[in-house]
Amino acid sequence: MTATMRSQSAVTVVELMDADPRVSVVLAEISVERFEDALRRHPDRAVNVGIMEQTMIGVAAGMALEGQLPVAHSIAPFLVERSLEQIKLDLGNQELGAILIGTGGSYDYSTEGTTHHSPGDVQVLLSVPGIAVHVPGHPAEVDVLLRDAHRTGGLTYLRTSAAENAGPRPIDPGKLLRVRTGRRGTVVAVGPMLDRTLQAVQGIDVTVLYVTTVAPLDAAGLAAAAADAAEVITVEPFHEGTLAGSLAAALADRPRRFLHIGAPRRVLRNYGSVDDLDRAAGLDADSIRSRISEFLRR
């Protein structure tokens, strides 16, 4: 069976548990079947608290206080937005290390309605001081970024999604990757948006940078790669403008024009497949191309 980002995250976590007795797992009913090996092989370090996401974060914080590196997993609206206060107080304010793995953002649960959508997950988590946020674009990148989060041991959010790029890129955690070079502007593609961004800019003379770590953003790498760019465009898989502050701070040396393309800041009431919602949100390749072309013409 071909690995998805979600399944790869579970495989990597179990491998980390096997190798490191500090790694523990806390679940809130969702994805229990994906962590069966963890529950069976490490019952002293793997627990399912049931449908209580806030409790899940509290238990993870308790494990961290005892010297563990806990992994908490659920779908994004439940893990992040329902449990934000616990993430902020129990983990962030106490400066504890933990790995939070979210799935389903922004609207992978496209047939479940707005209760299961979470395009704002990254933006709200950026309010937690010191948190690292990874947004992989392929299952192989999930493995790389998870192992880096384990190595660093800090508070980390890993955002997995059903949308992914056709293949992995040679990423270096925390650094951006230049994919192509052009002269009319710089496009920053985040995680699973890379392939459709490259499709959208075919025939347009722009630089494309690939980012899988959005916090802390590789400000020095961005400043160097976009040194001469007057026009900077981001293509984000979450709320448009989420990275506006980080990009503006990194590129504050000269005046720039910015365009932020991402999930619209409105309630997306459409149902259907993820592709259907991408079209409704203007995140399909044709819509992205249209916005970039119009922006560069102005």
C-alpha positions in Angstrom: 0.0 0.0 0.0 1.3 3.5 -0.9 2.1 5.6 2.1 0.1 8.8 2.8 1.4 11.6 4.9 -0.9 10.4 7.7 0.2 6.8 7.6 3.9 7.7 7.3 3.6 9.8 10.4 2.4 6.8 12.4 5.1 4.5 11.0 7.8 7.0 11.8 6.5 7.6 15.3 6.5 3.9 16.1 10.0 3.6 14.8 11.1 6.5 17.1 9.3 4.8 20.0 11.2 1.6 19.3 14.5 3.4 19.3 14.0 6.0 22.1 12.3 5.2 25.4 11.5 8.9 25.9 9.0 8.9 23.0 5.4 8.4 24.0 2.0 8.7 22.2 -1.3 10.1 23.3 -4.4 9.7 21.1 -8.0 10.8 21.4 -9.7 7.9 19.6 -8.9 9.1 16.1 -6.3 7.0 14.2 -6.0 4.4 17.0 -5.8 1.7 14.2 -2.8 3.5 12.7 -0.9 3.3 16.1 -1.8 -0.3 16.9 1.9 -1.3 16.9 2.6 1.5 19.4 -0.2 0.5 21.7 0.8 -3.2 21.5 4.5 -2.9 21.8 4.7 0.0 24.2 1.6 0.0 26.4 3.5 1.9 29.1 4.1 4.8 26.7 1.0 4.8 24.5 -2.5 5.8 25.7 -5.8 6.5 24.1 -7.8 8.9 26.3 -11.0 8.7 24.2 -12.8 11.6 22.6 -11.2 14.3 24.9 -8.7 16.3 22.9 -8.1 18.9 25.6 -7.3 16.0 28.0 -5.0 14.5 25.4 -2.9 17.7 25.5 -2.9 17.8 29.3 -1.7 14.2 29.5 1.0 14.9 26.9 2.2 17.8 29.0 2.3 15.6 32.1 4.4 13.1 30.2 6.7 15.9 29.1 7.1 17.1 32.7 8.3 13.5 33.5 11.0 13.7 30.8 9.1 12.1 27.9 8.8 13.5 24.4 5.1 13.0 23.8 3.4 12.8 20.4 -0.3 13.9 20.2 -2.3 13.2 17.1 -5.8 14.0 15.9 -7.5 15.9 13.0 -6.6 19.6 12.9 -9.8 21.3 14.2 -9.9 19.0 17.2 -6.1 18.9 17.9 -5.5 22.6 17.4 -8.6 24.8 17.7 -10.4 22.8 20.3 -7.3 22.4 22.4 -5.6 25.7 21.8 -5.7 26.9 25.4 -4.1 23.7 26.6 -1.4 23.9 23.9 -0.7 27.5 25.0 -0.8 27.0 28.8 0.2 23.3 29.3 2.9 23.1 26.7 3.8 26.6 25.4 3.9 28.6 28.6 5.8 25.8 30.4 8.3 25.6 27.5 7.8 21.8 27.2 8.8 19.7 24.2 6.0 17.8 22.4 5.2 16.8 18.8 1.6 17.6 17.6 0.6 15.8 14.4 -2.5 17.2 12.7 -4.3 15.7 9.8 -7.2 16.9 7.7 -6.3 20.6 7.2 -7.5 22.7 5.5 -10.6 20.8 4.2 -9.5 17.2 3.6 -12.7 16.1 5.2 -14.5 17.8 2.4 -17.8 15.9 2.8 -18.0 16.5 6.6 -18.8 20.2 6.5 -17.2 23.2 8.2 -17.0 21.5 11.7 -14.2 19.4 10.2 -12.4 22.2 8.3 -9.3 23.9 9.8 -7.7 26.4 7.4 -6.8 28.5 10.5 -4.7 25.9 12.3 -1.3 27.3 11.5 -2.2 30.9 12.1 -3.6 30.2 15.7 -0.6 28.1 16.6 1.8 30.9 15.5 0.5 32.7 18.6 2.2 30.1 20.8 5.8 31.4 21.5 8.6 29.1 20.3 6.5 26.6 18.4 8.0 25.1 15.2 5.6 24.4 12.4 6.4 22.0 9.6 4.2 21.6 6.5 5.5 18.7 4.4 4.5 18.1 0.8 5.1 14.4 0.6 5.2 11.3 2.9 8.9 11.0 2.6 9.2 14.6 3.9 7.0 13.7 6.8 9.6 11.2 7.9 12.5 13.7 7.5 10.6 16.5 9.4 9.4 14.2 12.2 12.9 12.9 12.8 14.2 16.4 13.0 11.4 17.3 15.5 12.5 14.3 17.6 16.1 15.4 17.4 15.5 19.0 18.4 13.0 18.0 21.1 11.0 21.3 21.2 7.3 22.0 20.7 6.5 21.2 17.1 3.3 21.1 15.0 3.5 18.8 11.9 0.7 19.4 9.5 -0.1 16.4 7.3 -2.6 16.5 4.4 -4.3 14.4 1.8 -3.0 16.8 -0.8 0.6 16.1 -1.7 3.2 16.6 -4.4 4.1 13.8 -6.8 7.5 13.3 -5.3 9.7 14.4 -2.4 12.2 17.1 -2.6 15.7 17.1 -1.0 14.6 19.3 1.9 16.8 20.5 4.8 14.6 21.0 7.9 14.3 24.7 8.6 15.6 25.8 5.2 13.9 26.8 2.0 14.7 25.2 -1.3 15.1 27.0 -4.6 13.3 25.0 -7.2 13.6 27.4 -10.2 15.0 30.8 -11.0 13.3 33.7 -12.8 13.3 37.5 -13.1 9.8 38.8 -12.8 9.2 37.9 -9.1 9.5 35.3 -6.4 6.9 32.7 -5.6 7.0 30.9 -2.2 5.2 27.6 -2.4 4.4 25.9 0.9 4.3 22.1 1.3 1.7 20.4 -0.8 1.2 23.5 -3.0 4.5 23.1 -4.8 3.4 20.9 -7.8 0.3 23.0 -8.6 2.3 26.2 -8.2 4.9 24.9 -10.7 2.1 24.0 -13.1 0.5 27.5 -12.6 3.7 29.4 -13.4 4.7 27.4 -16.5 5.9 30.0 -19.1 6.0 32.8 -16.4 9.6 34.0 -15.6 9.6 33.7 -11.8 11.7 32.2 -9.1 10.0 29.4 -7.1 11.0 28.7 -3.6 9.8 25.6 -1.6 9.1 25.9 2.1 8.3 23.1 4.4 9.2 24.8 7.7 7.1 27.9 8.1 8.0 28.6 11.7 10.7 29.6 12.3 10.8 30.8 8.7 14.2 30.7 7.0 14.4 34.5 6.9 18.1 34.7 5.9 17.5 32.2 3.0 14.4 34.1 1.9 16.2 37.4 2.0 19.0 36.0 -0.1 16.8 34.2 -2.6 14.5 37.2 -3.1 17.0 39.9 -2.8 16.1 41.6 -6.1 12.4 40.7 -6.2 10.0 43.6 -6.1 7.0 41.2 -6.3 6.7 38.3 -3.8 3.8 35.8 -4.0 3.0 33.1 -1.4 0.9 30.0 -2.2 -0.3 28.6 1.1 -2.4 25.5 1.9 -4.0 27.4 4.9 -5.6 30.8 5.3 -4.2 33.3 2.9 -1.9 35.8 4.5 -0.9 33.5 7.4 2.8 34.0 6.6 2.4 37.7 5.7 4.1 39.0 8.8 7.0 36.6 8.6 7.6 37.3 5.0 7.4 41.1 5.5 9.8 41.0 8.4 12.3 38.9 6.4 12.1 41.2 3.4 11.9 44.6 5.1 15.1 45.9 3.5 13.3 47.5 0.6 9.7 48.1 -0.7 7.9 45.1 -2.0 4.5 44.1 -3.4 3.0 41.0 -1.8 0.3 38.7 -3.0 -1.0 35.9 -0.7 -2.8 33.0 -2.2 -4.4 30.5 0.2 -7.6 29.3 1.6 -10.1 32.2 1.6 -11.0 33.9 4.8 -14.7 33.0 4.7 -16.8 30.0 5.6 -16.4 27.5 2.8 -19.8 25.8 2.8 -19.2 23.8 -0.4 -19.3 20.0 -0.3 -17.7 17.5 -2.6 -14.2 16.2 -3.2 -11.1 18.0 -2.1 -10.5 19.0 -5.7 -14.0 20.5 -5.7 -13.2 22.6 -2.7 -9.9 23.6 -4.2 -11.7 25.0 -7.1 -14.2 26.8 -4.8 -11.4 28.2 -2.8 -9.4 29.3 -5.9 -6.5 26.9 -5.1 -6.5 24.9 -8.2 -3.6 25.5 -10.7 -5.7 27.5 -13.2 -7.0 29.9 -10.5 -3.5 30.3 -9.0 -2.1 31.1 -12.5 -4.8 33.6 -13.1 -4.1 35.5 -9.8 -0.4 35.4 -10.3 -0.6 36.7 -13.9 -3.0 39.5 -13.0 -0.8 40.5 -10.1 2.4 40.7 -12.3 0.5 42.6 -15.0 -0.5 45.4 -12.6 
